[in-house]
Amino acid sequence: MKSCGCHQFTPVFTRREMLRVSAAGFGYLALASLLGEARSFAIDAPTLPRSHAPTNPLAPKPPLLPARARRVIFLFMHGGPSQVDTFDYKPLLERDHGKPLPFPKPRVFSSQTGHLLKSPWKFRQHGQSGAWVSELFPNVARCVDDICFLRGMHGSNSRHGGALLELHTGSDTFVRPSLGSWLSYGLGTENRDLPSFITICPTLTHGGVNAFGSAFLPAIHQGTPLGNAGTPSEQAQIPFIKSAEDTPLDLQRLELDLLREMNERKLAETGPDSALEARINSFELAFRMQMAAPELQDLSRESEATQKLYGLDDPVTANFGRQCLMARRFAEAGVRFVQATHSYKWDQHSELTRDHAKNAREVDKPIAGLLTDLKARGLLDDTLVLWGGEFGRTPVTELNGDGRDHNPQGYTMWLAGGGVKPGFSFGETDDYGYFAVKDKVHIHDLHATMLALLGLDHEKLTYRYAGRDFRLTDVHGRVVEEIFA
């Protein structure tokens, strides 16, 4: 900066240069998930009248419809768990083990599959609802009276990448905003010091960052990743300044205020600039996060009993247990959408007996712990928990004899809390668990239903881009009101 002789100051560098050089002063404020590339902010949605100063796009917004839930926790089982080995009991599959499937198979992933393969695990009924659960999930089985099973799920893609994107974004072919981004856009966040959408240890394969991206929605609505699938959950943290000795908070505040002043001058000359405003909002959010994130991510503040409830005392369950406990803490703090990912482990084309058992041991206790903890804290009533993978598995074997192929034709997902009927099952697959045949729920229907539970009309939650109004469910989707409590 230099004086021009009249006590007015003129910057000697551009706003872009200021952003670049100040990033070092802000420390972690260069967090890529919050800033994004400049092109990520390019949108052509109409800009509403506003003052020149950037507003907070994450401010909480009232739902348009009566809301049963306020937030979502998504427990994503990457790879595709087998419905006929977990929550969809098929006595005829056990009876006819080794026989040919008595109806034509759909074309799925592998070139050839074999005969019917019974489940290696026993099923029992549990709870007052009498829900059938395999011995793979003994802890979740004790929670069935809080769970709403969707046993007639089906999707449109048998490949991991396409199916994963369809589940997360509603499209298996185009880059579209993710479910969490739509919820952030529609409802904002209940904690101004945290992102509205956090994804813990997300997969970077099979769609990668598009699974938690905002696409053409403003970039402030994209998911903030904590680590990735290759990061142990104990290292999955929101970056923050551990010491303010080098860059005191008051100095950071001065830098941000200078940026805002420069921004307002430019906006006064040129009019609204959504890209720059989104970037400034990201800096402001990141500045506030350094105060909130450290305490929130410190799991040692939890009681020993709570840590054991989630399995943090067992090396088998500790990794996913930390994800589930962090998900509860973020949801409790007001984050709108939190995802915990068990990745990439459920794709058993072979070694089904060994690997499905190992996978279930890793997640069973943490999931049950999460449901139990939410209920004890009074959070389950308005927290919608979703469990499932991108598709299910075939009831027939692959030719190695101990594996199952991909199956988007019929599988199980489940919901809990958030206004759904507890101890309830909706939909059915055929006698062998291959095709959804009754009360079918497509992924578009699941998305429409979830939005409705949070008070949003999936046909009216739209965003204008490239000359048309887009929505999460595109031109599809039915709200499955039959599962509403």
C-alpha positions, 0 to 999 in steps of 0.5 A: 500500500502507498499514500497518494498524498491525500491520505487515501490508500490504493492497493498496489496489487490486485484482489487475486494477488491479495487472496494468494499472498494472504493465504499464507497468513491465514494458514489452513484457510487455503483448505481446498475443499472450501476454496475450490478452483476458480472455475468451480464458482462459475455459475449462471444462476440469476443473482437476487438483489442484495447489498454489495457486501457478501451475505452468508449462503449457509445461513439456516433457511426454514423448510417449505414443508413440515419437517420430520428431520433436521439433519442426515447421517449417511453410513455408506458401505462402499462396494455393495453389501449382499442383501441376502446375507444381511437383512433379506432372509430367503428360505427358498434360497437355502432350500434350492442351494446349488440349483439353477435360477428358475428365471432369466438372469439380467446382464450385470457385471461379470461375464458369467454366473453360476447357480443359487448360493445360500447364505453362509450365515443363519438368520433370526427374527429380532425385536417386537417387529420380528425383523429378520437379520443375519448373524453378521449383525448381532448388534444392529439386530438389537436396534431393529425396532428403531429401523425402517428397512427398504427391501425393494430398492433398485437402481439403474447401473451395475457398475460401481462408478455409475451406481455410486454417483447415482446414489450420491447425486441422482445421475449415473452419467452426468456431473450433478450436485450431491445429495448433501450439497442439495440439502445445504443449498435448500436448508443451510447449516445450523452452526455458522462456524462449521460447514453444512456438509462434511464427509469423513474418509470419503472414497476417491474412486468410482466417481471420486470427488463428484460424489460430494461435489456441488457441481453447478451449485455455489461451491460453498455447498460442496462437501468438506472431506476429512481425510479420505479412504486411505486415511485412518479415521484418527487422522481425518481432521478438519485442518486448523491453526494449532498455534496462533503465535505466528499469525495471531487471530487479530491479524487474520481478522485484519487481513480478512477485513481488508479483503472484504473492503477491497471486494466491496469496492469492486462490487460497487464498480462492477455489480455482484460477482458470485465467484468472488463472494463465494470465495470470501465466504469460504475464507470467513468460514475457515477463519471461524472453524479454527475456533470450533473444530479443535474441540469438536474433533477431540474425542477424548472429551467423550466418556469412556463408556461412550467410546466403548459403545462405539468400539473405540477400545477394539482395534477391529471396530475403532476405525469406523467407530471414530467415524460414527462418533465424529458423525454424531458430534458434527450432527449434534453441533448443527452440521446438516449432512454428515457421511461416514464411509466404510470403503472399499470393502464390500465387493465380494466377487470371491471370498464372500464368507471371509470378507463379508464377515470381516466387514460386518465385524468392523461396522456392526458395533459402531453402527449400533452404538451410533443408533443407541447414542442418538436415541439416548441423547434425544437426537434420533427423532430429528436425525435421519440415519441412512445405511447402504451401498451402491447396490446389492449382490446376486443370489447366484454365485460367481463361478469360483463358488464363494462370491456374488456379482453386482445386483442393482435389480433388488437390494436392501437399504435402511433408514432410522429416526428422522420421522420414518416408521420404526420397526417397519419393513417396506418392499420385497424382492422375489423368493430368491432376492434377485429382483425388487417385485413389490413396493419398489423404491428407486434411488430417485424415490429414496432421494425424494423421500429424504428431501420430504422428511427434511421439509423440502419438495423435490420438485420445487428444490431447483437451481437454474443452470445452462438455461434449465431448472435442475433438481436432485431427482431430475424428472423422476422421483416419488415420495414414499409416504408409506414409511412416514411415521 
